[in-house]
Structures are given as C-alpha cells and as structure tokens.
Amino acid sequence: MKTILIIGIGAGDPDYITMQAIKALNRVDVVFLMDKGPAKQKLRALREELCRRHIKDRSYRFVEAPSPPRDIGAADYRASVDDLNREKQAVFEAMIAEEMKDGETAGILVWGDPMLYDSTIRNIEAIASKGGHGIDWEVIPGITAVQALAARHKIPLNRIAEPVALTTGRRLADGFPTGIDSVAVLLDGEDTYRRFADQDVDIWWGAYLGTPDEILIKGKVADVSDEIRRSRHAAREANGWMMDTYVMRRRRG
C-alpha cells in the first residue's frame, strides 16, 4: 500500500503551517512537486523551506514533474478545467507508479487549504477510485488566503448575523449573490472589483499574503480601485505571477 498526504501549507508565511501539517510532513518519504516554470520558483522555494524547517531526523526526496498548461483562452471554461485535471491525474499517476515504493508515503503540499478552489483532492480521489495503484490518502487542512486576508486587515468576514459568500471573479461579474452583502473573492484575473466603483462598497484587498512581497490595500472601492489595479499589474509584471484575494462589503443603508 502507498499513502498520499494532501497537506495544506497555508497562504505564504511559513508560520501559518499547523502542528497537524508538521506531523504529516514527518511521515513523508517523497514530496511531489508540479513545475510551473521559472515565474513560480518562489512557490517551490517556500515548499522546500517548509520541509527543511519542519522535517526532523528523517530522509526525504523531491520528485518534480512539469505541470500541464491550461488553455486560458478556451471558450468552455469548465471543459478546459476538466481537461487540465485529467492531464494532472496522468502526471500524478506516473509519479505514484514510478517514484514510490510499496509502503512509502508521498506528500503533496497545497498552497492554502486543499478544500478551497484547488483540484488536488478531486485528482487523487479519481486516481484512488480506479484501484490500480493500491493507495490510501488523507487530507490535512491549512490556513486559507481568505483567513490570512481577514487577519492581516483585522476584520471579520461578515457582519453580525449575516452570511458571507466565497466566490470567484468570474461569478462576481454577475453581481453580488442574492441576499448577500459580504463576499470573499478568489481567482479574479479580470479586476472585477472595478465594476463596483459606482456603488457604496468597501474592499479589503491583499496579494502574496504572508510573503515578503505582501501588498495590502483597503477603502471604498471608488477610492482605491485604481490603486489596486496599478499595484496588481505592476506586481504581476515584476514577479511573473499573481496570487491575490479580497473581501468586499456593501455599506448599510
């Protein structure tokens, strides 16, 4: 039997990792990495630092494979994501078959928490359901970007007795969900918050949370949307990648 541990490692600060995740790391014989190119080397460096810092008196190795690219221009978004996940499953299956011995444990270190806008759980579940590799698997939660954002801005996600919605920029483009005044937004590559500059809405935005490159901006959307857009695009240009999230809330009355 081979064991796969899907380990949430937090939103960027090495101190975000939980004691449960540290215990999981110390069970690992091999760490699986997806190579996403030179622009994402900081993400790999963080994973390596976490292992160096927290794995004690245990030998382990890294196994890396190229991450399949997603067709970002595809007309059918869901279909393009399904295709990407099938390709990722093939990569993981190859690593499990070729890079693990029976009785070994592999760790997949997931940015943030594996349950929130990440497909690693789906991919490993699909592989396990085939039954051809004899694997057991577990999920270890982590600190999400949404949690880190709220902590860094010192805010609650919702007002008293009110709900909050977790959503994407793609969905927010259609407006706030019915009956919801607070939204936490991930995966917004289109600066969707700018659509609300003519409304009475506040925003708390953050990028590269918990890392040395962290940027935090807050205020009324009408007042700070241009600043966020400039900062966001300048940072993407400088770093080659962008990982940001934000909370928006309608003002009362």
C-alpha positions as CSV (number, residue, x, y, z in Angstrom):
1,M,0.0,0.0,0.0
2,K,1.2,3.5,-0.8
3,T,0.0,6.6,1.1
4,I,-0.7,10.1,-0.3
5,L,-0.9,13.0,2.1
6,I,-2.5,16.2,0.7
7,I,-1.2,18.8,3.0
8,G,-2.4,22.4,3.2
9,I,0.6,24.6,3.9
10,G,-1.0,28.0,4.4
11,A,-1.1,31.2,2.4
12,G,2.6,32.1,2.3
13,D,4.0,32.7,5.8
14,P,6.0,29.5,6.9
15,D,4.5,30.1,10.4
16,Y,1.0,29.5,9.0
17,I,1.6,25.8,8.9
18,T,-0.3,23.8,11.5
19,M,1.0,21.3,14.0
20,Q,-1.1,18.6,12.2
21,A,0.7,19.5,8.9
22,I,4.1,19.3,10.6
23,K,3.3,15.9,11.9
24,A,2.2,14.9,8.4
25,L,5.4,16.2,6.9
26,N,7.3,14.0,9.2
27,R,5.6,10.9,7.7
28,V,6.7,11.8,4.2
29,D,9.3,9.8,2.2
30,V,8.8,11.8,-1.0
31,V,7.4,15.2,-1.9
32,F,5.6,15.6,-5.2
33,L,6.1,18.9,-7.0
34,M,4.5,20.3,-10.1
35,D,6.9,22.5,-12.0
36,K,5.0,25.6,-13.2
37,G,8.0,27.4,-14.7
38,P,10.6,30.0,-13.6
39,A,7.9,32.5,-12.6
40,K,6.7,30.2,-9.9
41,Q,10.1,29.3,-8.3
42,K,9.2,31.3,-5.2
43,L,6.3,28.9,-4.6
44,R,8.6,25.9,-4.9
45,A,11.2,27.6,-2.6
46,L,8.6,28.0,0.1
47,R,7.7,24.3,0.0
48,E,11.4,23.4,0.2
49,E,11.9,25.8,3.1
50,L,8.9,24.3,5.0
51,C,10.4,20.8,4.6
52,R,13.8,22.0,5.7
53,R,12.5,23.8,8.7
54,H,9.9,21.2,9.9
55,I,11.1,17.7,8.9
56,K,13.4,16.4,11.6
57,D,15.6,13.3,11.6
58,R,14.0,11.8,8.5
59,S,15.3,11.5,5.0
60,Y,13.0,12.6,2.2
61,R,13.3,13.4,-1.5
62,F,11.6,15.7,-4.0
63,V,10.1,14.4,-7.2
64,E,9.2,17.0,-9.8
65,A,7.2,16.8,-13.0
66,P,6.0,19.5,-15.4
67,S,2.6,20.9,-14.7
68,P,0.3,20.7,-17.7
69,P,-0.7,24.1,-19.0
70,R,-4.3,25.2,-19.0
71,D,-5.9,26.7,-22.1
72,I,-6.8,30.1,-20.6
73,G,-8.5,31.2,-23.9
74,A,-10.9,28.2,-24.1
75,A,-14.5,29.1,-24.8
76,D,-15.8,26.4,-22.4
77,Y,-14.1,27.1,-19.0
78,R,-15.4,24.1,-17.2
79,A,-14.3,21.8,-20.0
80,S,-10.9,23.3,-20.1
81,V,-10.5,22.7,-16.3
82,D,-11.7,19.1,-16.7
83,D,-9.1,18.5,-19.4
84,L,-6.4,20.1,-17.2
85,N,-7.3,17.8,-14.3
86,R,-7.2,14.7,-16.4
87,E,-3.7,15.7,-17.5
88,K,-2.7,16.3,-13.9
89,Q,-4.1,13.0,-12.9
90,A,-1.9,11.3,-15.5
91,V,1.2,13.1,-14.1
92,F,0.4,12.1,-10.5
93,E,-0.3,8.5,-11.6
94,A,3.1,8.3,-13.3
95,M,4.8,9.7,-10.2
96,I,3.0,7.2,-7.9
97,A,3.8,4.3,-10.2
98,E,7.5,5.2,-10.9
99,E,8.7,7.2,-7.9
100,M,7.1,5.4,-4.9
101,K,7.9,2.1,-3.4
102,D,5.3,0.0,-1.7
103,G,4.9,1.2,1.9
104,E,6.1,4.7,1.2
105,T,4.3,8.0,1.8
106,A,4.2,10.9,-0.6
107,G,3.2,14.5,0.3
108,I,1.5,16.9,-2.0
109,L,2.0,20.4,-0.5
110,V,-1.0,22.5,-1.4
111,W,-1.0,26.3,-1.1
112,G,-3.6,27.5,1.3
113,D,-6.2,24.8,2.1
114,P,-6.8,21.8,-0.3
115,M,-10.6,22.2,0.0
116,L,-10.8,25.8,-1.4
117,Y,-10.5,26.3,-5.2
118,D,-7.9,23.5,-5.6
119,S,-8.4,20.3,-7.5
120,T,-5.8,18.1,-5.8
121,I,-8.4,16.3,-3.7
122,R,-10.5,15.6,-6.9
123,N,-7.5,14.3,-8.8
124,I,-6.2,12.0,-6.1
125,E,-9.7,10.7,-5.4
126,A,-10.1,9.9,-9.1
127,I,-6.8,8.0,-9.1
128,A,-7.7,6.1,-6.0
129,S,-11.1,5.2,-7.3
130,K,-9.5,3.4,-10.2
131,G,-8.0,0.9,-7.8
132,G,-4.9,0.2,-9.9
133,H,-2.2,1.7,-7.6
134,G,-3.2,0.5,-4.2
135,I,-3.1,3.8,-2.5
136,D,-4.6,5.2,0.7
137,W,-4.9,9.0,1.1
138,E,-5.5,11.7,3.7
139,V,-6.2,15.4,3.7
140,I,-4.6,17.8,6.2
141,P,-6.2,21.3,6.3
142,G,-4.3,24.6,6.1
143,I,-4.7,28.3,6.5
144,T,-6.5,29.8,3.6
145,A,-5.8,33.1,1.8
146,V,-9.2,34.3,3.0
147,Q,-8.3,33.6,6.6
148,A,-4.9,35.3,6.2
149,L,-6.5,38.3,4.4
150,A,-9.0,38.9,7.2
151,A,-6.3,38.6,9.9
152,R,-3.9,41.0,8.1
153,H,-6.7,43.6,7.6
154,K,-8.0,42.9,11.2
155,I,-11.6,42.3,10.0
156,P,-14.3,39.7,10.4
157,L,-15.6,38.2,7.2
158,N,-19.2,39.0,7.9
159,R,-21.4,41.4,9.9
160,I,-23.3,40.0,12.9
161,A,-26.0,37.5,11.9
162,E,-25.3,38.0,8.2
163,P,-23.9,35.4,5.7
164,V,-20.7,35.8,3.6
165,A,-20.2,34.2,0.2
166,L,-17.0,32.7,-1.1
167,T,-16.9,33.2,-4.8
168,T,-14.7,33.9,-7.9
169,G,-14.2,37.0,-10.0
170,R,-15.9,35.1,-12.9
171,R,-19.1,34.7,-10.8
172,L,-18.9,38.1,-9.1
173,A,-19.1,39.7,-12.6
174,D,-22.8,39.0,-12.4
175,G,-23.2,41.0,-9.2
176,F,-23.4,40.2,-5.5
177,P,-25.3,36.9,-4.8
178,T,-28.9,37.5,-3.9
179,G,-29.3,38.4,-0.2
180,I,-25.5,38.6,0.4
181,D,-23.7,41.9,1.3
182,S,-20.3,40.4,2.0
183,V,-18.2,38.4,-0.4
184,A,-14.7,36.9,-0.3
185,V,-13.3,36.7,-3.8
186,L,-10.6,34.4,-5.2
187,L,-9.4,33.7,-8.7
188,D,-10.1,37.2,-10.1
189,G,-7.9,37.8,-13.1
190,E,-10.1,40.5,-14.6
191,D,-10.1,43.2,-11.9
192,T,-13.8,42.5,-11.3
193,Y,-14.0,44.7,-8.2
194,R,-13.7,47.8,-10.6
195,R,-17.3,47.1,-11.7
196,F,-18.5,48.2,-8.2
197,A,-16.7,51.6,-8.2
198,D,-20.1,53.3,-8.7
199,Q,-21.6,51.6,-5.6
200,D,-21.4,52.1,-1.9
201,V,-19.0,49.2,-1.4
202,D,-15.8,48.7,0.7
203,I,-12.9,46.5,-0.2
204,W,-10.0,44.8,1.6
205,W,-7.5,43.5,-0.9
206,G,-4.3,41.6,-0.4
207,A,-1.7,40.0,-2.6
208,Y,1.2,37.5,-1.8
209,L,-0.3,37.2,1.7
210,G,2.3,36.2,4.3
211,T,5.3,36.6,2.0
212,P,7.9,39.3,1.8
213,D,6.1,40.6,-1.3
214,E,2.8,41.2,0.5
215,I,0.6,44.1,-0.5
216,L,-2.5,45.3,1.4
217,I,-4.9,48.0,0.3
218,K,-8.3,48.9,1.8
219,G,-11.0,51.5,1.4
220,K,-14.1,52.4,-0.6
221,V,-13.9,50.7,-4.0
222,A,-14.5,54.1,-5.7
223,D,-11.4,55.5,-3.9
224,V,-8.9,52.6,-4.2
225,S,-9.8,50.5,-7.3
226,D,-7.3,52.3,-9.5
227,E,-4.6,51.9,-6.8
228,I,-5.3,48.2,-6.6
229,R,-5.3,47.8,-10.3
230,R,-1.9,49.6,-10.7
231,S,-0.4,47.7,-7.8
232,R,-1.7,44.4,-9.0
233,H,-0.5,44.8,-12.6
234,A,2.9,46.2,-11.5
235,A,3.4,43.3,-9.1
236,R,2.5,40.7,-11.7
237,E,4.9,42.3,-14.1
238,A,7.7,42.3,-11.5
239,N,7.1,38.7,-10.2
240,G,5.7,36.9,-13.2
241,W,2.7,35.7,-11.3
242,M,-0.1,37.0,-9.1
243,M,-1.9,35.4,-6.1
244,D,-4.4,37.8,-4.5
245,T,-7.8,37.8,-2.9
246,Y,-10.2,40.4,-1.4
247,V,-13.3,40.9,0.6
248,M,-16.0,43.4,-0.5
249,R,-18.9,44.5,1.6
250,R,-21.9,46.7,0.8
251,R,-22.3,49.6,3.3
252,R,-25.5,49.7,5.3
253,G,-28.3,52.0,4.1
